[in-house]
């Protein structure tokens, strides 16, 4: 028991103050995203159905990362529930660059750079992979905040 308690302290002892302070400054321009956001109603072009969804973005791991959790409900053309989708994205600094990793349980997308308009918007760009498209999701606070 004593060894288990000492292990986290030993791991943290190797972190320099410069590294420990980097996340706060790198994430500061996108902290406006923290909260719960309502996506409203969307339309599914391929089926004529609709969607509603909500995203919650929280500061985690001592505010070193932001974690986005999304839930989307799907409805058929008649408005009956036809399924749902959950997604997560972890946003974190690595060196002086903002990165993110996305998953919906079937796909994983690695974002290796971001363009930030502090306090207003962030656009992530995915890593180039052979045969795969490049993704560029934009978070700009245009969804309605619920909390």
Phi and psi in degrees as GROMACS dihedral restraints (atoms count N, CA, C in turn):
[ dihedral_restraints ]
;  ai    aj    ak    al  type     phi  dphi    fc
    3     4     5     6     1   -64.6    20    10
    4     5     6     7     1   -38.6    20    10
    6     7     8     9     1   -66.3    20    10
    7     8     9    10     1   -40.8    20    10
    9    10    11    12     1   -63.4    20    10
   10    11    12    13     1   -40.4    20    10
   12    13    14    15     1   -68.9    20    10
   13    14    15    16     1   -31.9    20    10
   15    16    17    18     1   -77.9    20    10
   16    17    18    19     1   -25.3    20    10
   18    19    20    21     1   -59.3    20    10
   19    20    21    22     1   -50.4    20    10
   21    22    23    24     1   -59.5    20    10
   22    23    24    25     1   -37.3    20    10
   24    25    26    27     1   -64.9    20    10
   25    26    27    28     1   -39.0    20    10
   27    28    29    30     1   -67.6    20    10
   28    29    30    31     1   -40.4    20    10
   30    31    32    33     1   -64.5    20    10
   31    32    33    34     1   -42.2    20    10
   33    34    35    36     1   -72.6    20    10
   34    35    36    37     1   -26.0    20    10
   36    37    38    39     1   -63.1    20    10
   37    38    39    40     1   -25.1    20    10
   39    40    41    42     1   -82.0    20    10
   40    41    42    43     1    -3.3    20    10
   42    43    44    45     1   -86.4    20    10
   43    44    45    46     1   125.0    20    10
   45    46    47    48     1   -78.1    20    10
   46    47    48    49     1   153.9    20    10
   48    49    50    51     1   -56.7    20    10
   49    50    51    52     1   -33.9    20    10
   51    52    53    54     1   -64.4    20    10
   52    53    54    55     1   -40.6    20    10
   54    55    56    57     1   -71.1    20    10
   55    56    57    58     1   -40.8    20    10
   57    58    59    60     1   -64.1    20    10
   58    59    60    61     1   -29.7    20    10
   60    61    62    63     1   -89.0    20    10
   61    62    63    64     1   -16.5    20    10
   63    64    65    66     1   -59.2    20    10
   64    65    66    67     1   -43.4    20    10
   66    67    68    69     1   -58.0    20    10
   67    68    69    70     1   -41.5    20    10
   69    70    71    72     1   -59.5    20    10
   70    71    72    73     1   -44.8    20    10
   72    73    74    75     1   -72.6    20    10
   73    74    75    76     1   -36.8    20    10
   75    76    77    78     1   -69.2    20    10
   76    77    78    79     1   -35.6    20    10
   78    79    80    81     1   -87.9    20    10
   79    80    81    82     1   -12.0    20    10
   81    82    83    84     1   -57.5    20    10
   82    83    84    85     1   -35.5    20    10
   84    85    86    87     1   -71.6    20    10
   85    86    87    88     1   -13.1    20    10
   87    88    89    90     1  -118.4    20    10
   88    89    90    91     1     9.3    20    10
   90    91    92    93     1   -63.9    20    10
   91    92    93    94     1   -17.0    20    10
   93    94    95    96     1   -61.2    20    10
   94    95    96    97     1   -18.4    20    10
   96    97    98    99     1   -74.5    20    10
   97    98    99   100     1   -19.6    20    10
   99   100   101   102     1   -63.3    20    10
  100   101   102   103     1   127.1    20    10
  102   103   104   105     1   144.5    20    10
  103   104   105   106     1  -170.2    20    10
  105   106   107   108     1  -111.8    20    10
  106   107   108   109     1   130.8    20    10
  108   109   110   111     1  -122.5    20    10
  109   110   111   112     1   136.5    20    10
  111   112   113   114     1  -101.1    20    10
  112   113   114   115     1   124.8    20    10
  114   115   116   117     1   -83.1    20    10
  115   116   117   118     1    -8.1    20    10
  117   118   119   120     1    71.9    20    10
  118   119   120   121     1  -155.8    20    10
  120   121   122   123     1  -106.0    20    10
  121   122   123   124     1   135.2    20    10
  123   124   125   126     1  -120.0    20    10
  124   125   126   127     1   172.3    20    10
  126   127   128   129     1  -121.1    20    10
  127   128   129   130     1   138.1    20    10
  129   130   131   132     1   -92.8    20    10
  130   131   132   133     1   110.5    20    10
  132   133   134   135     1   -61.2    20    10
  133   134   135   136     1   -37.2    20    10
  135   136   137   138     1   -76.6    20    10
  136   137   138   139     1   -23.6    20    10
  138   139   140   141     1  -120.0    20    10
  139   140   141   142     1   -15.5    20    10
  141   142   143   144     1    80.3    20    10
  142   143   144   145     1     3.0    20    10
  144   145   146   147     1   -77.6    20    10
  145   146   147   148     1  -176.8    20    10
  147   148   149   150     1  -128.8    20    10
  148   149   150   151     1   167.5    20    10
  150   151   152   153     1  -135.6    20    10
  151   152   153   154     1   152.8    20    10
  153   154   155   156     1  -135.4    20    10
  154   155   156   157     1   150.7    20    10
  156   157   158   159     1  -160.1    20    10
  157   158   159   160     1   167.7    20    10
  159   160   161   162     1  -145.3    20    10
  160   161   162   163     1   141.8    20    10
  162   163   164   165     1  -120.1    20    10
  163   164   165   166     1   138.9    20    10
  165   166   167   168     1  -121.8    20    10
  166   167   168   169     1   126.1    20    10
  168   169   170   171     1  -118.0    20    10
  169   170   171   172     1   124.3    20    10
  171   172   173   174     1  -127.1    20    10
  172   173   174   175     1   153.5    20    10
  174   175   176   177     1   -84.6    20    10
  175   176   177   178     1   130.2    20    10
  177   178   179   180     1  -130.3    20    10
  178   179   180   181     1   171.5    20    10
  180   181   182   183     1    50.7    20    10
  181   182   183   184     1    53.9    20    10
  183   184   185   186     1    67.2    20    10
  184   185   186   187     1    30.2    20    10
  186   187   188   189     1    67.5    20    10
  187   188   189   190     1    18.2    20    10
  189   190   191   192     1   -81.6    20    10
  190   191   192   193     1   -19.8    20    10
  192   193   194   195     1  -137.2    20    10
  193   194   195   196     1   158.0    20    10
  195   196   197   198     1  -108.9    20    10
  196   197   198   199     1   140.2    20    10
  198   199   200   201     1  -120.7    20    10
  199   200   201   202     1   119.9    20    10
  201   202   203   204     1  -100.5    20    10
  202   203   204   205     1   126.4    20    10
  204   205   206   207     1  -118.9    20    10
  205   206   207   208     1   125.2    20    10
  207   208   209   210     1  -118.2    20    10
  208   209   210   211     1   146.2    20    10
  210   211   212   213     1  -134.7    20    10
  211   212   213   214     1   129.8    20    10
  213   214   215   216     1  -123.8    20    10
  214   215   216   217     1   130.4    20    10
  216   217   218   219     1   -98.2    20    10
  217   218   219   220     1   136.4    20    10
  219   220   221   222     1  -108.6    20    10
  220   221   222   223     1   140.9    20    10
  222   223   224   225     1  -130.2    20    10
  223   224   225   226     1   142.8    20    10
  225   226   227   228     1   -75.7    20    10
  226   227   228   229     1  -178.3    20    10
  228   229   230   231     1   -59.4    20    10
  229   230   231   232     1   -30.3    20    10
  231   232   233   234     1   -84.4    20    10
  232   233   234   235     1    -2.5    20    10
  234   235   236   237     1    89.6    20    10
  235   236   237   238     1     6.6    20    10
  237   238   239   240     1   -84.8    20    10
  238   239   240   241     1   141.6    20    10
  240   241   242   243     1   -56.1    20    10
  241   242   243   244     1   134.1    20    10
  243   244   245   246     1  -130.0    20    10
  244   245   246   247     1    14.0    20    10
  246   247   248   249     1   139.1    20    10
  247   248   249   250     1  -170.3    20    10
  249   250   251   252     1  -160.7    20    10
  250   251   252   253     1   171.5    20    10
  252   253   254   255     1  -147.4    20    10
  253   254   255   256     1   132.6    20    10
  255   256   257   258     1  -115.0    20    10
  256   257   258   259     1   142.3    20    10
  258   259   260   261     1  -139.8    20    10
  259   260   261   262     1   154.0    20    10
  261   262   263   264     1  -135.1    20    10
  262   263   264   265     1   153.5    20    10
  264   265   266   267     1  -144.2    20    10
  265   266   267   268     1   125.3    20    10
  267   268   269   270     1  -100.7    20    10
  268   269   270   271     1   125.2    20    10
  270   271   272   273     1  -111.0    20    10
  271   272   273   274     1   127.1    20    10
  273   274   275   276     1  -152.7    20    10
  274   275   276   277     1   152.5    20    10
  276   277   278   279     1   -84.6    20    10
  277   278   279   280     1   144.4    20    10
  279   280   281   282     1  -136.6    20    10
  280   281   282   283     1   109.1    20    10
  282   283   284   285     1    67.5    20    10
  283   284   285   286     1  -130.5    20    10
  285   286   287   288     1  -101.4    20    10
  286   287   288   289     1    11.6    20    10
  288   289   290   291     1  -113.5    20    10
  289   290   291   292     1   141.9    20    10
  291   292   293   294     1   -87.2    20    10
  292   293   294   295     1   130.9    20    10
  294   295   296   297     1  -122.0    20    10
  295   296   297   298     1   166.1    20    10
  297   298   299   300     1  -153.6    20    10
  298   299   300   301     1   151.4    20    10
  300   301   302   303     1  -128.7    20    10
  301   302   303   304     1   128.8    20    10
  303   304   305   306     1  -114.5    20    10
  304   305   306   307     1   144.9    20    10
  306   307   308   309     1  -152.1    20    10
  307   308   309   310     1   141.4    20    10
  309   310   311   312     1  -115.2    20    10
  310   311   312   313     1    13.9    20    10
  312   313   314   315     1    91.7    20    10
  313   314   315   316     1   -18.1    20    10
  315   316   317   318     1  -117.1    20    10
  316   317   318   319     1   -28.2    20    10
  318   319   320   321     1  -127.3    20    10
  319   320   321   322     1   150.5    20    10
  321   322   323   324     1  -128.7    20    10
  322   323   324   325     1   131.3    20    10
  324   325   326   327     1  -126.2    20    10
  325   326   327   328     1   128.3    20    10
  327   328   329   330     1  -102.0    20    10
  328   329   330   331     1   125.5    20    10
  330   331   332   333     1  -105.0    20    10
  331   332   333   334     1   120.9    20    10
  333   334   335   336     1  -105.8    20    10
  334   335   336   337     1     3.6    20    10
  336   337   338   339     1  -158.7    20    10
  337   338   339   340     1   160.6    20    10
  339   340   341   342     1  -147.8    20    10
  340   341   342   343     1   142.8    20    10
  342   343   344   345     1  -104.5    20    10
  343   344   345   346     1   123.0    20    10
  345   346   347   348     1  -113.6    20    10
  346   347   348   349     1   130.9    20    10
  348   349   350   351     1  -105.6    20    10
  349   350   351   352     1    97.0    20    10
  351   352   353   354     1   -48.2    20    10
  352   353   354   355     1   127.8    20    10
  354   355   356   357     1    76.5    20    10
  355   356   357   358     1     0.2    20    10
  357   358   359   360     1  -129.1    20    10
  358   359   360   361     1   -49.2    20    10
  360   361   362   363     1  -157.0    20    10
  361   362   363   364     1   157.1    20    10
  363   364   365   366     1  -142.5    20    10
  364   365   366   367     1   134.1    20    10
  366   367   368   369     1  -119.7    20    10
  367   368   369   370     1   118.4    20    10
  369   370   371   372     1   -91.3    20    10
  370   371   372   373     1   148.6    20    10
  372   373   374   375     1  -125.5    20    10
  373   374   375   376     1   129.4    20    10
  375   376   377   378     1   -75.7    20    10
  376   377   378   379     1   159.1    20    10
  378   379   380   381     1   -66.3    20    10
  379   380   381   382     1   143.0    20    10
  381   382   383   384     1   -73.5    20    10
  382   383   384   385     1   129.7    20    10
  384   385   386   387     1  -133.2    20    10
  385   386   387   388     1   137.7    20    10
  387   388   389   390     1   -54.1    20    10
  388   389   390   391     1   129.0    20    10
  390   391   392   393     1    75.9    20    10
  391   392   393   394     1     5.0    20    10
  393   394   395   396     1  -115.6    20    10
  394   395   396   397     1   145.5    20    10
  396   397   398   399     1   -71.9    20    10
  397   398   399   400     1   161.5    20    10
  399   400   401   402     1   -94.5    20    10
  400   401   402   403     1   130.9    20    10
  402   403   404   405     1  -102.5    20    10
  403   404   405   406     1   143.4    20    10
  405   406   407   408     1  -138.4    20    10
  406   407   408   409     1    74.2    20    10
  408   409   410   411     1   -70.9    20    10
  409   410   411   412     1   145.0    20    10
  411   412   413   414     1  -117.4    20    10
  412   413   414   415     1   128.8    20    10
  414   415   416   417     1  -112.8    20    10
  415   416   417   418     1   112.7    20    10
  417   418   419   420     1  -130.8    20    10
  418   419   420   421     1    13.3    20    10
  420   421   422   423     1    74.7    20    10
  421   422   423   424     1    14.7    20    10
  423   424   425   426     1   -81.0    20    10
  424   425   426   427     1   -14.2    20    10
  426   427   428   429     1   -72.0    20    10
  427   428   429   430     1   157.6    20    10
  429   430   431   432     1   -83.2    20    10
  430   431   432   433     1   133.6    20    10
  432   433   434   435     1   -79.2    20    10
  433   434   435   436     1   132.6    20    10
  435   436   437   438     1  -102.1    20    10
  436   437   438   439     1   -22.1    20    10
